[in-house]
Amino acid sequence: MSVNTFGRLFRVTTWGESHGPAIGCVVDGCPPGIELGEADIQPWLDRRKPGGSRHVSQRRESDTVRILSGVFEGRTTGTPISLIIDNEDARSKDYANIASAYRPGHADYVYDAKYGLRDWRGGGRSSARETAMRVAAGAIARKVIGAIGIRAHLVEIGGDRATRFAAQHLDGSDLHCADPDAEERWVAMLDKARRAGSSLGAVVEVIASGVPAGWGAPVYGKIDADIASAMMGINAAKGVEIGDGFAAARLTGEENADAMHPGEAGGPPGFASNHAGGTAGGITTGQDLVARVAFKPTSSIRSPVDTIAADGGATSIATTGRHDPCVGIRAVPVVEAMMALVLADQMLHHRGQCG
């Protein structure tokens, strides 16, 4: 299997399967001299790990990370940083019924079509379990980009959209939601979907603040193109918007223009709006970078769905085991991590060209 690496200068290669002994990654290209220990990584993993509430998978994984290389006396050495997390609560027997049948919406059929074999234990390499290592690598990327703030939150579940942003509510929210009223509705919707053996889709918004103007490149290294690629590489992601996204197509030129005005003496210019989501011509403007990612409903559901068996015959399947009724909830820290990886890579590219 090829293409297990993300990034150009700040590169992350992940390895491992959902029900194997462990998962891990190698981070290459991290500058030397950055303070780093497991304690810098673990809090971000704790936000993603399963079992945190009734609204996510009840698989019990501590997701305890260990640094195996690339750090000496608490600082990065500039050599590859290897990270590992042991799988502690895999239950492969839950997946015995899909060994000979394909789950619609999953990678089961296409793995067989491509490789001629597949690991049916939880989806193997295609499982969202792999995203734990993206979060771990993203924690290192956050150290590289310094004071830039990255925060993601759910703005929609099951077609029901949040209408306000109460920042003080976000930290205590099991659903990563900044709208208390919306969260109350979403909890009821999730409980109903879980009881029915079904699932719901979601939209995650991510905002990166403090990104300086000038990162990115105008042709094949566009910052917004890299963000879109990073987000679409997350399991179950089906769409990405930068700034106003598709809504921009319904505006006039006057409405869509992010009018500029002089800033304070010696400072950057000001903007009257941010329809473009912090980019212009593929390069950051100094405004907040804003993106939204749409996630499909979880494909692993208890409700029977028509499918085919490995021999091509018709059958139906109901997926047992422990699954998220809405993958968008635990995708929030993954979206943040992918934004951090993009920014770390773009920062190093910018420094390499422009000093």
Secondary structure, 3 states (H helix, E strand, C coil): CCCCEECCCCEEEEEECCCCCEEEEEEECCCCCCECCHHHHHHHHHHHCCCCCCCCCCCCCCCCEEEEECEECCEECCCCEEEEEECCCCCHHHHHHHCCECCCCCCHHHHHHHHCCCCCCCCHHHCHHHHHHHHHHHHHHHHHHCCCEEEEEEEEECCEECCCCCHHHHCCCCCCECCHHHHHHHHHHHHHHHHCCCCCCEEEEEEEECCCCCCECCCCCCHHHHHHHHHHCCCCEEEEEECCHHHHHHCCHHHHCCCEECCCCCCCCEECCCCCCCEECCEECCCCEEEEEEECCCCCCCCCEEEEECCCCEEEECCCCCCCCCHHHHHHHHHHHHHHHHHHHHHHHHHHHHC
